Amino acid sequence: MAVTTRFAPSPTGHLHLGHVASALHGWRHAAESGGTFLLRVEDIDTVRCRTEFITDMYTDLAWLGLSWPQPVRRQSRHMPDYHRVLDSLRARGLLYPCFCTRRDIAEAASAPHHAPDGTLVYPGTCRQMDPVRRADMLAAGVPHALRLDMGAAMKLPGAQDLTWHELGHGPRACHPQQFGDVVLSRKDVPASYHLCVTHDDALQGVTLVTRGEDLLAATSLHRLLQHVMGWPAPCYSHHPLLCDDTGRRLAKRDGALSIRAMRAAGMTPRQVCAAAGQPDHISAVSTAACSH
């Protein structure tokens, strides 16, 4: 069965070996199945994302031998799409404004606990706000985020019984409640990663989501958003993360060596792929499980 996969980095720095491993993981699935490998630019954070990183990303991936259909979807150019989703959720009573700062949230949580992604689970302060006060604050233009009312979403028919299909493992139960009332639109960025990624996967016809295992738990939340919005549910394949000699995950913020630096040092594409644990980036990988 031909699958459609995607590689969707945020251009906040140059690509490193961790990105190569992730891109090739999806590329192999698409190539073996005779499917489609998409490139998407997740640049909703216009403060940290830079155009030169996008240009260099295209160069790095092409140098490695990857190709993808045009045009490439850049999320920053499609904000009206995400606003329509937010409007739909708001109209259904599944979204509410949150005026709290991070400090407010920390101080309001009498027994703080964290979501699987490490963030503090929101205690629901603004969900319980007096409607008149909320209206006054909105009218006054007080900065706010928009949060999903998790309790209301979980009351929708079928929300309690959601699963996703993990390639090679089969169905897995969803537990989106662990994330609490997640932010779907930040004060400084008009749409969140969780909202944009699920919307775009549905829009672009992605049938197999390939990404790092650090996002495994977030799949529960993404399946809930797909269910709420009536979007199709793709299969998922979460790959192990590349780590340095100390066992720490490779990351741009920690100065992971870039692909550009490796190329400048004389490494070949095959050597870079091998360093990423992918010596042959079109090796056979079975995707038959996605025909379930």
C-alpha positions in Angstrom: 0.0 0.0 0.0 1.4 3.4 -1.0 1.8 5.7 1.9 2.2 9.5 2.2 4.7 10.6 4.8 6.1 13.9 5.8 9.2 15.5 7.3 8.2 18.7 9.1 11.1 20.5 10.8 10.9 23.9 12.4 13.5 26.2 10.9 15.0 27.6 14.1 18.5 26.4 13.2 20.4 24.2 10.7 19.6 20.5 10.3 21.7 18.0 12.2 22.0 14.2 12.3 18.8 13.9 14.4 16.9 15.6 11.5 18.6 13.3 9.0 17.5 10.2 10.9 13.9 11.5 11.1 13.8 12.5 7.4 15.2 9.2 6.2 12.8 7.2 8.4 9.9 8.7 6.5 11.7 8.6 3.1 12.3 4.9 3.4 8.6 4.2 4.1 7.5 6.3 1.2 10.1 4.9 -1.2 9.5 1.3 -0.4 5.7 1.6 -0.8 5.9 3.6 -4.0 4.3 6.5 -2.0 4.9 10.2 -1.4 7.4 11.9 0.8 6.3 15.5 1.7 8.4 18.3 3.1 6.6 20.8 5.4 8.0 23.8 7.1 6.6 24.3 10.6 7.5 28.0 11.0 4.6 29.3 13.0 7.0 30.8 15.5 8.0 33.8 13.5 10.4 35.1 16.2 12.7 32.0 16.2 12.2 30.7 12.7 14.4 32.3 10.0 14.2 32.3 6.2 17.8 31.5 5.7 17.4 28.3 7.7 14.6 27.2 5.3 16.8 27.9 2.3 19.7 26.0 3.8 17.3 23.1 4.8 16.3 22.6 1.1 19.9 22.5 0.1 20.9 20.0 2.8 18.1 17.6 2.0 18.6 17.8 -1.7 22.4 17.1 -1.1 21.4 14.0 0.8 19.4 12.8 -2.2 15.9 13.5 -1.0 13.2 15.0 -3.2 9.6 16.1 -2.5 6.6 17.6 -4.3 6.2 21.3 -4.8 5.1 23.6 -3.4 6.3 23.1 0.1 3.7 24.0 2.7 4.9 26.8 5.0 2.6 27.1 8.0 3.3 30.8 8.5 1.5 31.5 5.2 -1.7 29.6 6.2 -2.7 31.2 9.5 -6.3 31.7 8.3 -6.6 27.9 8.1 -5.8 27.5 11.7 -8.0 30.4 12.7 -11.0 28.7 11.1 -10.3 25.6 13.3 -10.1 27.7 16.4 -13.3 29.5 15.5 -15.0 26.1 15.0 -13.9 24.9 18.4 -14.9 28.1 20.1 -18.4 27.9 18.5 -18.8 24.4 19.9 -17.8 25.5 23.4 -14.6 23.5 23.3 -12.2 26.5 23.6 -11.8 29.3 26.2 -9.4 32.2 26.7 -6.6 32.0 29.3 -5.0 35.1 30.7 -2.6 33.3 33.1 1.1 33.7 33.0 3.5 30.8 33.6 4.0 32.1 37.1 0.2 32.3 37.7 -0.1 28.7 36.7 2.7 27.5 38.9 1.3 29.4 41.9 -2.3 28.3 41.3 -1.4 24.6 41.2 -1.7 23.4 44.8 -0.4 20.0 43.8 1.5 20.6 40.5 1.7 17.7 38.1 3.2 17.5 34.7 1.9 16.4 31.3 3.9 13.7 29.4 5.8 16.5 27.5 7.0 18.0 30.8 4.7 21.0 30.9 2.6 21.9 34.0 -0.9 20.6 33.7 -3.1 23.7 33.7 -5.3 23.9 36.9 -8.3 25.4 35.0 -8.2 28.9 36.6 -9.6 30.7 33.5 -12.1 28.0 32.6 -13.9 28.8 35.9 -13.7 32.6 35.4 -16.8 34.7 35.8 -18.2 35.2 32.2 -18.7 39.0 32.8 -15.1 39.4 33.9 -13.9 37.3 31.0 -15.9 39.5 28.5 -14.5 42.6 30.1 -10.9 41.4 29.8 -11.4 40.4 26.2 -13.0 43.8 25.4 -10.0 45.5 27.0 -7.6 43.6 24.8 -5.8 41.7 27.6 -3.3 39.3 26.0 -4.5 35.7 26.3 -4.0 32.2 25.0 -6.7 29.8 23.9 -7.1 26.5 25.6 -9.0 23.3 24.7 -11.5 22.4 27.3 -10.4 18.8 27.8 -13.3 17.9 30.0 -15.8 19.0 27.4 -13.9 17.4 24.6 -13.8 14.0 26.4 -17.6 14.1 26.7 -18.0 13.9 23.0 -19.2 10.6 21.7 -16.4 8.2 21.0 -13.7 10.3 22.7 -13.2 7.9 25.6 -12.5 4.9 23.3 -9.9 6.4 20.9 -6.8 4.5 19.8 -4.1 4.9 17.2 -2.2 2.4 15.1 1.5 2.2 15.8 3.4 0.6 12.9 4.9 -2.7 14.2 2.9 -2.6 17.4 -0.7 -2.4 16.5 -3.4 -0.4 18.3 -2.6 1.8 21.3 -5.0 3.4 23.7 -5.2 7.1 23.9 -4.9 9.1 27.2 -5.3 12.8 26.2 -6.5 13.7 29.7 -2.9 13.6 30.8 -2.3 16.9 29.0 -5.1 18.8 30.6 -6.5 21.9 29.0 -3.7 22.3 26.4 -2.9 25.6 24.7 -4.0 25.7 21.0 -3.2 29.3 20.4 -0.4 31.1 22.4 -0.3 34.7 23.4 2.7 35.3 21.1 2.0 32.7 18.4 -1.6 32.5 16.9 -1.6 28.7 16.6 0.1 25.8 18.5 2.1 22.9 17.2 -0.6 20.4 18.2 -3.3 22.2 16.3 -1.2 22.9 13.1 0.3 19.5 12.8 -3.0 17.6 13.0 -4.7 20.1 10.7 -1.9 19.8 8.1 -1.6 16.0 8.2 -5.3 15.8 7.4 -5.2 18.5 4.7 -2.1 17.0 3.0 -3.4 13.4 3.1 -0.7 12.1 5.3 -1.4 8.4 5.9 1.8 7.5 7.9 3.2 10.0 10.5 6.9 9.3 11.0 8.5 11.2 13.9 10.7 10.8 17.0 9.6 8.8 20.0 9.6 12.0 22.1 6.2 12.7 20.5 4.8 9.3 21.2 2.6 10.5 24.1 1.4 13.5 22.2 -0.3 11.2 19.7 -3.1 10.7 22.2 -3.8 14.4 22.1 -3.5 14.5 18.3 -6.0 11.7 17.9 -8.4 13.6 20.1 -8.1 16.7 17.9 -8.6 14.5 14.8 -11.7 13.0 16.4 -13.1 16.3 17.5 -12.6 17.9 14.0 -13.6 14.8 12.0 -10.2 14.4 10.4 -8.9 11.0 9.3 -6.6 9.0 11.6 -3.2 8.2 10.0 -0.9 5.4 11.1 2.1 6.3 13.2 5.7 5.2 13.4 7.8 6.7 16.2 11.6 6.1 15.8 14.3 6.2 18.5 16.1 9.5 18.9 19.8 10.0 18.1 21.9 10.8 21.2 25.4 12.0 21.7 28.1 10.1 23.6 26.6 11.2 27.0 23.2 9.8 26.1 21.7 13.3 25.6 19.4 13.8 22.6 20.9 15.7 19.7 19.3 19.2 19.6 20.0 22.5 17.9 19.9 24.4 21.2 22.8 22.2 22.5 25.0 22.9 19.5 24.6 19.6 17.6 26.9 19.5 14.6 25.0 20.7 11.5 24.8 18.9 8.1 26.3 22.0 6.5 29.4 21.7 8.8 29.8 18.0 7.9 29.6 18.7 4.2 32.1 21.5 4.6 34.4 19.1 6.4 34.4 16.8 3.3 31.8 14.2 4.4 29.8 12.5 1.6 26.0 12.1 1.7 26.4 8.4 2.3 28.8 9.0 5.2 26.3 11.5 6.8 23.5 9.0 6.3 25.6 6.3 7.9 26.4 8.6 10.9 22.6 9.0 11.3 22.2 5.2 11.4 20.8 5.1 7.8 23.6 3.9 5.5 21.1 3.1 2.7 18.3 5.6 2.8 16.2 3.6 0.3 16.5 0.3 2.1 13.4 -1.9 2.2 11.0 -1.3 5.0 7.6 -3.1 5.2 4.6 -0.8 5.5 2.0 -3.6 5.1 0.6 -2.9 8.6 -0.8 0.4 7.4 -3.3 -1.5 5.3 -5.2 -2.6 8.5 
